[in-house]
Amino acid sequence: MHHTPLIATIVAGLVMAFIMGSLAHKLKVSPIAGYLLAGIFVGPFTPGFVADGDLAAELAEIGVILLMFGVGLHFSLRDLLAVKGVAVPGAIGQIAGATLMGMGLSWALGWDPLAGFVFGLALSVASTVVLLRALQGFGIVDTERGRIAVGWLIVEDLVMVLALVLLPALAEVMKGDAPASWTALLVPLAQTAFKVTGFLVVMLLVARRVIPMALHWVVHTGSRELFRLAVLAIALGVAFGAAVVFDVSFALGAFFAGMILGETPLSRQATEETLPLRDAFAVLFFVSVGMLFNPAVVVEQPLPLIATVLIIVLGKSVAAYLIVRALKYSHRIAITAAASLAQIGEFSFILATLGTSLAILPAAGRDLILAGALLSILFNPFIFNWFVPKRQEKTDPIEPPVDTSDLRDHVVLVGFGRVGKLIARDLLAKQRRFILIEDQADMARDAKAEGFDVVRGNAVDPEALKAAGVERAARLLIAIPEGFEGGAVVEAARAINPGIAIVARAHSDAEVEHLEAKGAGEVVMGEREIASRMLSLCAVPGARRRSRAGKR
């Protein structure tokens, strides 16, 4: 056979993932379920071809790096600091609760306390890959609840980095003959804090200047291929360097590299260039998880497995929900955080492997962790679909601005994103009275801070439209990027005010057709407007030449 284990693993993983993912899509099940089943089929516990598990795990790590780099591109340092009030206490409280639940189960199984601690800690940390897939599927990565969920996991990752450094020292102290010493724990803790601090200083003071400068130089070469290579080199290079030099995780290094790049005007282009590779390696991550699953666990340890899954899916989710609500956040944010954490992933596998290698976690504990990871990842898409409110659903009460009953022939603007902000500021400059409808709390606060009248609610909801006085408005401007959701807004507005002039935004011909079918009078598609503008600019010099020729 003329193949290498690397090629065989990639081919088998991707081909089987495509087959099972297609089947899952046909059955209207999340493709993630198909990818996990693909891993089981090419794993060591089923007959037939067996892929190289070590290579699959390394390929999956690349997927985690690229995915965290993509998250960083959309998650600025300001956003991270903005959610620290809920992410830090929430993550620490949830980790403590889940660890205690895991220790309780381990005590019932007759394990020693240190094994229970490692087991509980592994159950407490969620998978970043699974979380981001779910948030992206719901279109809420860049919303307040999405940023809180991602920030929560970043804090968890930091805690796990600390745990991985301290665990060998803790094992040595607990298993040694000499009495436990605080020095044995405090020294590694201080070393870890020093390394993480050094990494942050280098990234914020050095890389924050070097990375944008390097990419701007590449852009000026005019080579798209070189730009793509530069982005990948930054993502993988910083992640690897962070792990080698500072002993922090690949994921954390890639995240900060993306966060720094995200502050530059090149972030959108960098996101587009890394997307194909990110998706491919994310698939390999799920395949690698499936390869670790031994179906015999279901038969040999059914009750411990059920208890493990309940801790992951129910126990720590309830804890997260209660913590977020106790911090005075809305039900929607709390339920999103709870659903986001109803699974375990990458760090759980690392902890399980380290625990068994240090002889402090029994093999049965590792099997329960892997089985719990597979089942919780399998259940997570369904949990999101059942419990997490989608972006277009009515979930919050309407918060109108000042009384709008005296308004006539005004403009109603939907959305305060990049386009909505430009429209709002232009209307203000022209002294045209308008009411803004925005459903995201952070964007609504920004709009109010700029002095705009804001209805805090979803424009799909007729009550939000009525609060903005749409029945008396002259125009409705829909600036949200989701064309099909915009169609629902058009339909709701037409039902209240059939004669209102509606201008909507679209990104594709299908969205244009949908919006026009729902009753939008004018639909603006970015590509068409750019082409029209460029053609009009090309026509001007010709017109001027003809005018000059006529004068002669």
C-alpha positions as CSV (number, residue, x, y, z in Angstrom):
1,M,0.0,0.0,0.0
2,H,1.5,3.4,-1.0
3,H,0.0,5.6,1.6
4,T,1.1,7.1,4.9
5,P,-0.8,7.1,8.2
6,L,-1.3,10.8,7.9
7,I,-2.9,10.7,4.5
8,A,-5.0,7.7,5.4
9,T,-6.2,9.4,8.6
10,I,-7.2,12.6,6.8
11,V,-8.9,10.8,3.9
12,A,-10.7,8.3,6.0
13,G,-11.8,11.0,8.5
14,L,-13.1,13.5,5.9
15,V,-14.7,10.9,3.6
16,M,-16.5,9.1,6.4
17,A,-17.5,12.5,8.0
18,F,-19.0,13.6,4.6
19,I,-21.0,10.3,4.3
20,M,-22.3,10.4,7.9
21,G,-22.7,14.2,7.9
22,S,-24.8,14.0,4.7
23,L,-26.9,11.2,6.3
24,A,-27.4,13.4,9.4
25,H,-28.5,16.3,7.3
26,K,-30.9,14.1,5.4
27,L,-32.4,13.0,8.7
28,K,-32.6,16.7,9.8
29,V,-30.1,16.0,12.6
30,S,-27.0,18.2,13.4
31,P,-24.0,17.2,11.1
32,I,-22.0,17.1,14.3
33,A,-23.7,13.9,15.2
34,G,-22.6,12.4,11.9
35,Y,-19.0,13.5,12.4
36,L,-18.9,11.8,15.8
37,L,-20.4,8.6,14.4
38,A,-17.8,8.8,11.6
39,G,-15.1,8.8,14.3
40,I,-16.6,5.7,15.9
41,F,-16.5,3.9,12.6
42,V,-12.8,4.6,11.9
43,G,-11.9,4.2,15.5
44,P,-10.2,1.2,17.2
45,F,-13.3,-0.2,18.8
46,T,-15.2,-1.1,15.6
47,P,-14.2,-3.5,12.9
48,G,-12.6,-2.4,9.6
49,F,-10.1,0.4,9.0
50,V,-8.6,2.0,12.0
51,A,-7.3,5.6,11.7
52,D,-4.2,6.8,13.6
53,G,-5.6,8.2,16.8
54,D,-2.5,10.3,17.7
55,L,-2.5,11.9,14.3
56,A,-6.2,12.6,14.4
57,A,-5.8,14.3,17.8
58,E,-3.0,16.5,16.4
59,L,-5.0,17.4,13.3
60,A,-8.0,18.3,15.6
61,E,-5.7,20.6,17.6
62,I,-5.0,22.5,14.5
63,G,-8.7,22.9,14.1
64,V,-9.0,24.3,17.6
65,I,-6.2,26.7,16.9
66,L,-7.8,28.1,13.8
67,L,-11.2,28.2,15.4
68,M,-9.9,30.1,18.4
69,F,-8.1,32.4,16.0
70,G,-11.4,33.1,14.3
71,V,-13.1,33.8,17.6
72,G,-10.4,36.3,18.5
73,L,-11.0,38.1,15.2
74,H,-14.5,38.9,16.4
75,F,-13.8,39.3,20.1
76,S,-11.9,42.5,21.0
77,L,-10.2,43.1,24.3
78,R,-12.9,45.7,25.1
79,D,-15.5,42.9,24.6
80,L,-13.6,40.6,26.9
81,L,-13.3,43.2,29.6
82,A,-17.0,44.1,29.1
83,V,-18.2,40.6,30.2
84,K,-15.7,40.1,33.0
85,G,-18.3,40.8,35.6
86,V,-20.3,37.7,34.6
87,A,-17.6,35.6,32.9
88,V,-15.1,35.5,35.8
89,P,-17.4,34.8,38.8
90,G,-19.7,32.6,36.6
91,A,-17.0,30.4,35.2
92,I,-15.3,30.0,38.6
93,G,-18.6,29.3,40.4
94,Q,-19.7,26.8,37.7
95,I,-16.3,25.0,37.8
96,A,-16.5,24.7,41.5
97,G,-20.1,23.3,41.4
98,A,-19.4,20.8,38.6
99,T,-16.2,19.6,40.3
100,L,-18.0,19.0,43.6
101,M,-20.7,17.0,41.7
102,G,-18.0,14.9,40.0
103,M,-16.3,14.3,43.3
104,G,-19.6,13.1,44.7
105,L,-20.1,10.6,42.0
106,S,-16.5,9.4,42.3
107,W,-17.0,8.9,46.1
108,A,-20.0,6.7,45.3
109,L,-17.8,4.7,42.9
110,G,-15.1,4.2,45.6
111,W,-12.4,6.4,44.1
112,D,-10.0,8.5,46.2
113,P,-10.5,12.2,46.6
114,L,-7.7,13.2,44.2
115,A,-9.2,11.0,41.4
116,G,-12.6,12.6,42.1
117,F,-11.1,16.0,41.9
118,V,-9.6,15.3,38.5
119,F,-12.8,13.6,37.3
120,G,-15.0,16.5,38.4
121,L,-12.6,19.1,36.9
122,A,-12.8,17.3,33.6
123,L,-16.6,17.4,33.7
124,S,-16.6,21.2,34.4
125,V,-15.0,22.6,31.3
126,A,-17.0,22.9,28.0
127,S,-15.7,22.4,24.4
128,T,-15.0,25.7,22.6
129,V,-15.5,24.0,19.2
130,V,-19.0,22.8,20.1
131,L,-19.9,26.1,21.6
132,L,-18.9,28.1,18.6
133,R,-20.6,25.8,16.2
134,A,-23.8,26.2,18.2
135,L,-23.5,30.0,18.5
136,Q,-22.6,30.4,14.8
137,G,-25.6,28.2,13.8
138,F,-27.9,30.6,15.8
139,G,-26.1,33.7,14.5
140,I,-25.4,35.0,18.0
141,V,-21.6,34.9,18.2
142,D,-21.3,38.7,18.0
143,T,-24.2,39.4,20.4
144,E,-24.1,40.1,24.1
145,R,-25.0,36.6,25.1
146,G,-22.6,35.2,22.5
147,R,-19.7,37.3,23.9
148,I,-20.6,36.3,27.5
149,A,-20.6,32.6,26.5
150,V,-17.3,32.9,24.7
151,G,-15.8,35.0,27.5
152,W,-16.9,32.4,30.0
153,L,-15.1,29.7,28.1
154,I,-11.9,31.8,27.9
155,V,-11.9,32.0,31.7
156,E,-12.4,28.3,31.9
157,D,-9.5,27.8,29.6
158,L,-7.3,29.9,31.8
159,V,-8.4,27.9,34.9
160,M,-7.6,24.6,33.0
161,V,-4.1,25.9,32.0
162,L,-3.5,26.5,35.7
163,A,-4.9,23.1,36.6
164,L,-2.6,21.3,34.1
165,V,0.4,22.9,35.6
166,L,-0.5,22.3,39.2
167,L,-1.8,18.7,38.8
168,P,1.6,17.0,38.6
169,A,2.8,18.9,41.7
170,L,-0.5,18.1,43.5
171,A,-0.2,14.4,42.6
172,E,3.4,14.3,43.9
173,V,2.4,15.9,47.2
174,M,-0.7,13.8,47.7
175,K,1.0,10.5,46.7
176,G,4.4,11.2,48.4
177,D,5.4,9.9,51.8
178,A,6.4,13.4,53.0
179,P,3.7,15.6,54.5
180,A,2.0,18.0,52.1
181,S,3.7,21.3,51.7
182,W,2.2,24.6,50.6
183,T,5.5,25.5,49.0
184,A,5.1,22.5,46.6
185,L,1.9,24.1,45.3
186,L,2.7,27.8,45.6
187,V,5.9,27.6,43.5
188,P,4.2,26.1,40.4
189,L,1.3,28.5,40.9
190,A,3.6,31.5,40.9
191,Q,5.5,30.1,37.9
192,T,2.3,29.7,35.9
193,A,1.1,33.2,36.8
194,F,4.5,34.6,35.8
195,K,4.3,32.8,32.4
196,V,0.8,33.8,31.6
197,T,1.5,37.4,32.6
198,G,4.6,37.4,30.4
199,F,2.6,36.1,27.5
200,L,0.0,38.8,27.9
201,V,2.6,41.5,28.1
202,V,4.3,40.3,24.9
203,M,1.0,40.0,23.0
204,L,-0.3,43.4,24.1
205,L,2.9,45.4,23.9
206,V,4.9,43.7,21.1
207,A,2.6,41.6,19.0
208,R,0.0,44.3,19.0
209,R,2.3,46.4,16.9
210,V,4.2,43.8,14.9
211,I,1.3,41.7,13.6
212,P,-0.7,44.6,12.0
213,M,2.6,46.0,10.5
214,A,3.5,42.7,9.0
215,L,0.0,42.1,7.5
216,H,-0.2,45.6,6.1
217,W,3.1,45.0,4.4
218,V,1.8,41.8,2.9
219,V,-1.4,43.5,1.7
220,H,0.7,46.1,-0.2
221,T,2.4,43.3,-2.1
222,G,-0.9,42.7,-3.8
223,S,-0.6,38.9,-3.4
224,R,-3.7,37.2,-2.0
225,E,-1.9,33.9,-1.7
226,L,0.8,35.6,0.4
227,F,-1.8,37.3,2.6
228,R,-3.5,33.9,3.2
229,L,-0.2,32.4,4.1
230,A,0.6,35.3,6.4
231,V,-2.7,34.9,8.3
232,L,-2.2,31.1,8.8
233,A,1.4,31.7,9.8
234,I,0.3,34.2,12.5
235,A,-2.4,32.0,13.8
236,L,-0.4,28.8,14.0
237,G,3.0,30.5,14.8
238,V,1.7,32.5,17.8
239,A,-0.2,29.5,19.1
240,F,2.8,27.3,18.9
241,G,5.1,29.9,20.3
242,A,2.8,30.6,23.2
243,A,2.8,26.9,24.1
244,V,6.6,26.5,23.8
245,V,7.8,29.7,25.4
246,F,5.1,30.4,27.9
247,D,3.4,27.0,28.5
248,V,0.0,28.3,27.8
249,S,-2.5,26.4,25.6
250,F,-2.5,26.5,21.8
251,A,-6.1,27.8,21.9
252,L,-5.3,30.7,24.2
253,G,-2.3,31.8,22.1
254,A,-4.4,31.6,18.9
255,F,-7.2,33.5,20.5
256,F,-5.1,36.5,21.5
257,A,-3.4,36.5,18.0
258,G,-6.9,36.8,16.5
259,M,-8.0,39.4,19.0
260,I,-5.1,41.6,18.1
261,L,-5.6,41.2,14.4
262,G,-9.3,41.8,14.9
263,E,-8.6,45.4,15.9
264,T,-7.2,46.1,12.4
265,P,-9.2,46.9,9.2
266,L,-8.0,43.5,7.8
267,S,-10.0,41.4,10.2
268,R,-12.8,40.7,7.7
269,Q,-10.4,39.5,5.0
270,A,-8.5,37.4,7.5
271,T,-11.7,35.7,8.6
272,E,-12.7,34.8,5.1
273,E,-9.2,33.4,4.3
274,T,-9.1,31.1,7.3
275,L,-12.7,29.9,7.1
276,P,-12.3,26.9,4.7
277,L,-9.4,25.4,6.7
278,R,-11.1,26.1,10.0
279,D,-14.2,24.2,8.9
280,A,-12.2,21.2,7.6
281,F,-10.1,20.8,10.7
282,A,-13.1,21.3,13.0
283,V,-14.6,18.3,11.3
284,L,-11.5,16.3,12.1
285,F,-11.8,17.4,15.7
286,F,-15.2,15.7,16.0
287,V,-14.0,12.7,14.2
288,S,-11.1,12.4,16.7
289,V,-13.5,12.6,19.6
290,G,-15.6,9.8,18.1
291,M,-12.5,7.6,17.8
292,L,-12.0,7.8,21.5
293,F,-15.4,6.4,22.3
294,N,-15.6,2.7,23.4
295,P,-19.2,1.6,23.0
296,A,-18.6,-1.2,25.6
297,V,-18.8,1.5,28.3
298,V,-22.6,1.8,27.7
299,V,-23.0,-1.9,28.6
300,E,-20.3,-2.2,31.3
301,Q,-21.1,1.0,33.3
302,P,-24.6,2.1,32.4
303,L,-25.5,3.8,35.8
304,P,-22.2,5.7,36.2
305,L,-22.5,6.8,32.6
306,I,-26.0,8.1,33.1
307,A,-24.9,10.0,36.2
308,T,-21.9,11.4,34.4
309,V,-24.1,12.7,31.5
310,L,-26.6,14.2,33.9
311,I,-23.8,16.1,35.7
312,I,-22.6,17.5,32.3
313,V,-25.9,18.2,30.7
314,L,-28.1,19.1,33.7
315,G,-26.1,19.7,36.8
316,K,-23.6,22.3,35.6
317,S,-26.1,23.9,33.3
318,V,-28.5,24.5,36.2
319,A,-25.6,25.9,38.2
320,A,-24.6,28.2,35.3
321,Y,-28.2,29.4,34.9
322,L,-28.6,30.2,38.6
323,I,-25.3,32.1,38.7
324,V,-26.2,34.2,35.7
325,R,-29.6,35.0,37.1
326,A,-28.1,35.8,40.5
327,L,-25.9,38.4,38.7
328,K,-29.1,40.1,37.4
329,Y,-28.8,39.1,33.8
330,S,-31.9,38.2,31.7
331,H,-33.4,34.8,31.2
332,R,-32.2,34.7,27.6
333,I,-28.6,35.3,28.5
334,A,-28.8,32.8,31.4
335,I,-30.4,30.0,29.2
336,T,-27.8,30.6,26.5
337,A,-24.9,30.3,29.0
338,A,-26.5,27.1,30.5
339,A,-27.0,25.5,27.1
340,S,-23.5,26.5,26.0
341,L,-21.9,24.6,28.9
342,A,-24.0,21.4,28.6
343,Q,-21.1,19.5,27.0
344,I,-17.4,18.8,27.6
345,G,-14.5,18.7,25.1
346,E,-10.8,19.4,24.5
347,F,-9.5,20.2,27.9
348,S,-11.5,17.3,29.4
349,F,-9.6,14.9,27.2
350,I,-6.3,16.5,28.1
351,L,-7.1,16.2,31.9
352,A,-8.2,12.6,31.5
353,T,-5.0,11.7,29.7
354,L,-2.8,13.5,32.2
355,G,-4.7,12.0,35.2
356,T,-4.3,8.4,33.9
357,S,-0.6,9.0,33.1
358,L,0.0,10.3,36.6
359,A,-1.8,7.2,38.0
360,I,-4.4,9.3,39.9
361,L,-7.4,8.7,37.7
362,P,-8.6,5.1,37.0
363,A,-9.1,3.9,33.5
364,A,-12.8,3.7,34.3
365,G,-12.8,7.4,35.0
366,R,-11.2,8.2,31.6
367,D,-13.8,6.0,29.8
368,L,-16.6,7.8,31.6
369,I,-15.2,11.2,30.6
370,L,-14.9,10.2,26.9
371,A,-18.3,8.6,26.8
372,G,-19.8,11.6,28.6
373,A,-18.1,14.0,26.1
374,L,-19.4,12.1,23.1
375,L,-23.0,11.9,24.4
376,S,-23.1,15.5,25.6
377,I,-21.7,16.8,22.3
378,L,-24.3,14.7,20.5
379,F,-27.1,16.1,22.7
380,N,-25.9,19.7,22.6
381,P,-27.4,20.8,19.3
382,F,-30.7,19.5,20.3
383,I,-30.5,21.3,23.7
384,F,-29.8,24.5,21.8
385,N,-32.7,24.0,19.5
386,W,-35.1,23.3,22.4
387,F,-34.1,25.9,24.9
388,V,-32.1,28.7,23.4
389,P,-34.2,31.5,21.9
390,K,-33.1,32.3,18.3
391,R,-32.2,35.8,17.3
392,Q,-35.5,36.5,15.6
393,E,-37.8,35.2,18.3
394,K,-39.6,37.5,20.7
395,T,-37.9,37.0,24.0
396,D,-37.6,40.3,25.8
397,P,-40.2,42.8,26.8
398,I,-40.5,45.9,24.7
399,E,-38.7,48.9,26.1
400,P,-40.0,52.0,24.2
401,P,-38.4,55.5,24.3
402,V,-40.3,58.6,25.1
403,D,-43.9,58.9,24.1
404,T,-44.1,58.7,20.3
405,S,-47.9,59.3,19.9
406,D,-47.3,62.8,18.5
407,L,-44.9,61.6,15.7
408,R,-46.1,61.7,12.1
409,D,-44.4,60.9,8.9
410,H,-41.2,59.9,10.7
411,V,-38.7,57.2,9.8
412,V,-38.4,53.9,11.6
413,L,-34.9,52.4,11.4
414,V,-34.4,48.7,12.3
415,G,-30.9,47.7,13.4
416,F,-27.9,49.6,14.8
417,G,-25.1,47.6,13.3
418,R,-22.5,48.9,10.9
419,V,-25.0,50.0,8.3
420,G,-27.6,51.1,10.8
421,K,-25.1,53.4,12.6
422,L,-24.3,55.2,9.4
423,I,-28.0,55.7,8.5
424,A,-28.8,56.9,12.1
425,R,-26.0,59.5,12.1
426,D,-26.9,60.8,8.7
427,L,-30.6,61.2,9.7
428,L,-29.5,63.0,12.8
429,A,-27.2,65.3,10.7
430,K,-30.2,66.1,8.4
431,Q,-32.4,66.7,11.4
432,R,-34.8,64.0,10.3
433,R,-36.8,62.6,13.2
434,F,-36.6,58.8,13.5
435,I,-37.1,56.0,15.9
436,L,-34.6,53.1,16.1
437,I,-35.6,49.5,16.9
438,E,-32.8,47.3,18.2
439,D,-33.1,43.9,20.0
440,Q,-29.5,43.6,21.3
441,A,-29.0,45.2,24.7
442,D,-25.4,46.3,24.1
443,M,-26.3,48.0,20.8
444,A,-29.4,49.6,22.2
445,R,-27.3,51.1,25.0
446,D,-24.7,52.4,22.5
447,A,-27.6,54.0,20.5
448,K,-29.1,55.6,23.6
449,A,-25.6,56.9,24.5
450,E,-25.5,58.7,21.2
451,G,-28.8,60.4,21.9
452,F,-31.1,58.4,19.7
453,D,-34.7,57.4,20.5
454,V,-34.6,53.6,20.8
455,V,-37.2,50.9,21.1
456,R,-35.5,48.0,22.8
457,G,-37.2,45.0,21.1
458,N,-37.3,42.8,18.1
459,A,-38.8,44.4,14.9
460,V,-40.5,41.1,14.0
461,D,-42.7,41.6,17.0
462,P,-45.7,43.9,16.1
463,E,-45.5,45.4,19.6
464,A,-42.0,46.8,18.9
465,L,-43.2,48.2,15.6
466,K,-46.2,49.9,17.2
467,A,-44.0,51.3,20.0
468,A,-41.9,53.0,17.3
469,G,-45.1,54.4,15.7
470,V,-44.9,52.5,12.5
471,E,-48.6,53.0,11.7
472,R,-47.9,56.7,11.4
473,A,-44.4,56.5,9.9
474,A,-43.6,57.5,6.3
475,R,-40.7,55.1,5.8
476,L,-39.3,51.9,7.3
477,L,-35.5,51.3,6.8
478,I,-34.4,47.7,7.5
479,A,-30.6,47.8,8.1
480,I,-30.2,44.3,9.6
481,P,-27.9,42.0,7.6
482,E,-30.3,39.0,7.7
483,G,-32.4,39.3,4.6
484,F,-34.9,36.5,5.5
485,E,-35.5,37.9,9.0
486,G,-35.9,41.3,7.3
487,G,-38.7,39.7,5.2
488,A,-40.6,38.9,8.5
489,V,-40.2,42.5,9.5
490,V,-41.6,43.7,6.2
491,E,-44.6,41.4,6.6
492,A,-45.3,42.6,10.1
493,A,-45.0,46.2,9.1
494,R,-47.2,45.9,6.1
495,A,-49.9,44.3,8.3
496,I,-49.9,47.5,10.5
497,N,-49.3,50.1,7.8
498,P,-50.0,48.9,4.3
499,G,-48.9,52.1,2.7
500,I,-45.5,52.6,4.3
501,A,-42.5,52.9,2.1
502,I,-40.0,50.2,2.9
503,V,-36.3,50.0,2.0
504,A,-34.5,46.8,3.0
505,R,-31.0,45.4,2.8
506,A,-30.0,42.1,1.2
507,H,-26.8,40.1,0.5
508,S,-28.0,37.7,-2.2
509,D,-30.5,37.4,-5.1
510,A,-32.5,34.9,-3.0
511,E,-32.9,37.5,-0.2
512,V,-33.8,40.2,-2.7
513,E,-36.6,38.0,-4.1
514,H,-37.8,37.1,-0.6
515,L,-37.9,40.7,0.5
516,E,-39.7,41.9,-2.6
517,A,-42.2,39.0,-2.3
518,K,-43.0,40.1,1.2
519,G,-43.7,43.7,0.2
520,A,-40.4,45.7,0.3
521,G,-40.6,48.6,-2.1
522,E,-36.9,48.9,-2.5
523,V,-34.1,46.4,-1.8
524,V,-30.5,47.4,-1.7
525,M,-27.9,44.7,-2.3
526,G,-24.3,45.7,-1.6
527,E,-22.7,44.1,-4.7
528,R,-25.2,45.7,-7.1
529,E,-24.7,49.2,-5.5
530,I,-21.0,48.9,-5.7
531,A,-21.1,48.0,-9.3
532,S,-23.6,50.8,-10.1
533,R,-21.4,53.3,-8.3
534,M,-18.2,52.2,-10.1
535,L,-20.0,52.4,-13.5
536,S,-21.3,55.8,-12.7
537,L,-17.8,57.0,-11.8
538,C,-16.5,55.6,-15.1
539,A,-19.2,57.4,-17.0
540,V,-18.3,60.8,-15.6
541,P,-15.0,61.4,-17.3
542,G,-16.5,60.4,-20.7
543,A,-19.4,62.8,-20.2
544,R,-16.9,65.6,-19.4
545,R,-14.9,64.8,-22.5
546,R,-18.0,65.0,-24.7
547,S,-19.0,68.2,-23.1
548,R,-15.6,69.8,-23.8
549,A,-15.7,68.6,-27.4
550,G,-19.1,70.2,-27.9
551,K,-17.8,73.6,-26.7
552,R,-15.0,73.5,-29.2
